[in-house]
Amino acid sequence: MTFGNFKSQMLYQGRPNLWLGALKNLVVRTQSYYAIVNFVLLLITTLTVSSTSINKYLPWLNLFWLLVLLTVFVVVISIVDYKIIYPSEIAWNQQQAWKHMNPGRGEFAKLSIELAELKKLVLLIETKIDEHDNKVSVGVGNERQ
């Protein structure tokens, strides 16, 4: 067994199942809303329980400054995600969609065939026009002489 054959067998992905992808997409997209509520509850609990320990090392840290620091953290992570991770994710998703017979792939193949046929027709028309122009220019030149 060659490495390429081993790699293709180990990394083989089955045919896509739409309902599974839709369910995962829904769960992932709604988790952020649950996370906001969970985060606020955890934040209040943490500050209440460990306020004496936190004040010992960071006396300036209260609920307001903790929210400010976390907001800055979220903004920085969001920028990194938008500028670096998201484009990479889109490229990977497009590659996977092409690999697993995206419906657009069939349409693209049909359009490629039609485009090749149109190019042949355009070339034929251009050839006919050139032949016609050559006949006309030869005929015009002969009439003057």
C-alpha positions in Angstrom: 0.0 0.0 0.0 1.5 3.3 -1.0 1.3 6.5 1.1 -1.0 8.2 -1.4 -3.4 5.2 -1.3 -3.3 5.1 2.5 -3.8 8.8 2.7 -6.9 8.7 0.4 -8.4 5.8 2.3 -7.8 7.3 5.7 -9.1 10.8 4.8 -12.0 9.6 2.7 -15.2 11.5 3.4 -18.6 10.0 2.7 -21.4 11.6 0.8 -22.8 14.7 2.5 -25.9 14.5 4.5 -27.9 17.8 4.4 -29.9 17.4 7.6 -26.8 16.7 9.7 -25.1 19.8 8.3 -28.3 21.9 8.9 -28.5 20.7 12.5 -24.9 21.4 13.2 -25.2 24.9 11.6 -28.3 25.7 13.7 -26.7 24.5 17.0 -23.4 26.4 16.3 -25.2 29.6 15.3 -27.5 29.6 18.4 -24.8 28.8 20.9 -23.5 32.3 20.9 -26.8 33.5 22.3 -26.7 31.0 25.1 -23.1 31.8 25.7 -23.9 35.5 26.4 -26.4 34.6 29.2 -24.0 32.0 30.6 -21.1 34.4 30.6 -22.9 37.1 32.5 -24.1 34.6 35.1 -20.6 33.2 35.5 -19.1 36.6 35.7 -21.4 37.7 38.5 -20.8 34.4 40.4 -17.0 34.6 40.0 -16.8 38.2 41.2 -19.1 37.4 44.2 -17.2 34.3 45.3 -13.6 35.4 44.7 -13.8 39.2 45.2 -11.4 39.1 48.2 -8.8 37.0 46.3 -9.0 39.2 43.2 -8.8 42.4 45.3 -5.6 41.2 46.9 -3.7 41.1 43.6 -5.7 43.4 41.4 -7.3 46.0 43.7 -8.5 48.2 40.8 -10.4 45.3 39.2 -14.1 45.7 39.7 -17.1 44.6 37.6 -16.7 47.7 35.3 -13.0 47.1 34.5 -13.5 43.4 34.1 -16.3 44.1 31.5 -14.0 46.6 29.7 -11.1 44.1 29.6 -13.4 41.3 28.3 -14.9 43.6 25.7 -11.4 44.5 24.4 -10.5 40.8 24.3 -13.7 40.0 22.4 -13.0 42.9 19.9 -9.4 41.7 19.3 -10.5 38.1 18.8 -13.3 39.2 16.5 -10.8 41.2 14.3 -8.4 38.3 14.1 -11.2 35.9 13.3 -12.6 38.2 10.6 -9.3 39.1 9.0 -7.5 35.7 9.2 -9.6 32.8 10.2 -12.9 33.5 8.3 -11.3 33.8 4.8 -9.4 30.6 5.4 -12.6 28.9 6.5 -14.5 30.1 3.5 -11.8 28.9 1.2 -11.8 25.5 2.9 -15.6 25.2 2.7 -15.5 26.1 -1.0 -12.9 23.4 -1.6 -15.0 20.8 0.3 -18.1 21.9 -1.6 -16.3 21.4 -4.9 -14.8 18.1 -3.9 -18.2 16.7 -2.8 -20.1 17.4 -6.0 -21.7 20.8 -5.1 -24.7 21.3 -7.4 -22.9 24.4 -8.8 -20.2 22.1 -10.1 -22.5 20.4 -12.5 -23.7 23.8 -13.7 -20.2 25.0 -14.1 -19.3 22.0 -16.2 -22.3 22.6 -18.5 -21.3 26.3 -18.8 -17.8 25.3 -19.7 -19.0 23.1 -22.5 -21.3 25.8 -23.8 -18.5 28.4 -23.6 -16.2 26.1 -25.6 -18.9 25.8 -28.2 -19.5 29.5 -28.3 -15.8 30.1 -28.8 -15.8 27.8 -31.8 -18.8 29.7 -33.2 -17.1 33.1 -32.6 -13.9 31.8 -34.3 -16.0 30.5 -37.3 -17.8 33.9 -37.6 -14.5 35.8 -37.4 -13.0 33.6 -40.1 -16.1 34.2 -42.3 -15.9 37.9 -41.7 -12.2 38.0 -42.5 -12.8 36.0 -45.7 -15.6 38.3 -46.7 -13.4 41.4 -46.0 -10.6 40.0 -48.0 -12.9 39.3 -51.0 -14.3 42.8 -50.7 -10.9 44.5 -50.5 -9.6 42.4 -53.4 -12.6 43.3 -55.4 -12.4 47.0 -54.6 -8.7 47.1 -55.4 -9.3 45.4 -58.8 -12.0 47.8 -59.8 -9.7 50.8 -59.3 -7.0 49.4 -61.5 
